[in-house]
Amino acid sequence: MCVDAPRQSRLGTRSPIAVQLPDHLAEGRALGRDSRDRSETVQRVVTVAAANGLHMRICAAVASAASRFEADVRVQIDDRVESAASILGLMLLGAMQGEQLLLSATGPDASEALRTLAELLGQPALDNIL
């Protein structure tokens, strides 16, 4: 599939350039994951237990755990949604102690991924998870 993307030239005018997308992106599916491999979305609500909320070390532990699963895991607070595999994305959520997060996962190991992440986020002390 070829997509025309505008670009800025030195003269300030826009001219289209052709970009060749890989088939898996052109068809809207992730690399290594076929749409047939997708299962239903599993969701779970978790309360942040850590006294300092989602800080860097907890976000790193959650992102590391999330990246071990094939499931696509998302974390939502209010109207903001981020990938659980992104340290920066998790930190940008700014979740504090006692706030509720909606975890949702889609993929072959979605239930196991949510169980693992819920356990990490539900720990009141960082020493228990690292």
C-alpha positions in Angstrom: 0.0 0.0 0.0 1.3 3.4 -0.9 0.3 6.5 1.1 0.9 10.1 0.1 2.2 12.1 3.0 2.8 15.8 2.7 6.2 17.2 3.5 7.6 20.6 3.9 10.1 21.7 1.2 12.8 24.4 1.6 10.6 26.9 -0.1 7.7 26.4 2.3 5.4 24.7 -0.1 4.0 21.2 0.5 4.6 18.5 -2.0 3.4 14.9 -1.5 5.9 12.1 -1.2 5.0 8.4 -1.5 5.5 6.2 1.5 5.5 2.4 1.1 3.9 0.8 4.3 4.6 -2.8 5.2 1.6 -5.0 4.6 1.0 -5.6 8.3 0.7 -1.9 8.9 -1.3 -1.2 5.7 -3.8 -3.8 6.8 -4.0 -2.4 10.3 -2.6 -5.3 12.3 0.5 -5.4 14.5 3.7 -7.1 13.4 3.6 -10.8 14.3 -0.1 -10.7 15.3 -2.7 -11.6 12.8 -6.3 -10.3 13.4 -7.4 -14.0 13.7 -5.2 -14.2 16.8 -7.2 -11.6 18.6 -9.5 -12.7 21.3 -12.0 -10.8 23.4 -10.9 -7.9 25.5 -10.6 -8.6 29.2 -10.9 -5.8 31.7 -10.1 -5.3 35.4 -10.2 -2.4 37.8 -7.2 -1.9 40.0 -6.6 0.6 42.8 -3.1 2.0 43.0 -1.7 1.0 46.4 1.8 2.5 46.4 2.1 5.5 48.7 3.8 7.6 46.0 1.4 6.5 43.2 2.8 5.4 39.8 6.4 6.6 40.1 9.4 5.7 37.9 10.4 2.4 39.5 6.8 1.0 39.6 6.2 2.1 36.0 9.4 0.4 34.9 8.3 -2.8 36.7 4.8 -2.7 35.2 6.1 -1.9 31.7 8.7 -4.7 31.9 6.0 -7.2 33.0 3.6 -6.0 30.3 6.2 -6.4 27.5 6.6 -10.1 28.4 3.1 -10.9 27.2 1.7 -11.2 23.7 -1.5 -9.4 24.8 -1.9 -5.7 24.1 -2.5 -4.2 27.5 -3.8 -0.7 28.0 -4.2 1.3 31.2 -6.9 4.0 31.6 -7.5 6.6 34.1 -10.4 9.0 33.5 -10.2 9.7 29.7 -6.5 9.0 29.3 -5.3 5.7 27.9 -1.7 4.5 27.6 0.1 1.3 26.8 1.1 -0.7 29.8 4.4 -1.5 28.1 5.4 2.2 28.0 7.2 3.6 31.1 6.7 7.2 30.0 3.0 6.5 29.1 2.3 5.1 32.5 4.1 8.0 34.2 2.1 10.5 32.2 -1.1 9.0 33.6 -0.1 10.6 37.0 -2.0 8.1 39.0 -1.8 8.7 42.8 -2.4 6.3 45.7 -6.0 5.2 45.9 -6.9 6.1 42.3 -8.5 3.4 40.2 -7.1 2.3 36.9 -8.9 0.3 34.3 -6.7 -2.4 32.8 -7.8 -3.9 29.5 -6.0 -6.5 27.5 -6.6 -8.2 24.2 -4.7 -11.2 23.0 -4.0 -14.9 23.7 -2.6 -14.4 27.3 -4.8 -11.4 28.3 -6.1 -12.8 31.5 -2.6 -13.8 32.7 -1.3 -10.4 31.8 -4.0 -8.6 33.8 -3.5 -10.8 36.8 0.2 -10.1 36.8 -0.1 -6.3 36.4 -3.0 -6.1 38.9 -0.7 -7.8 41.4 2.1 -5.3 40.8 -0.1 -2.3 41.0 -1.8 -3.5 44.1 1.4 -3.8 46.1 1.6 -1.1 48.8 5.4 -1.1 49.0 7.9 -1.1 46.2 10.1 -3.6 48.1 7.4 -6.3 47.5 7.6 -6.0 43.7 11.3 -5.6 42.9 
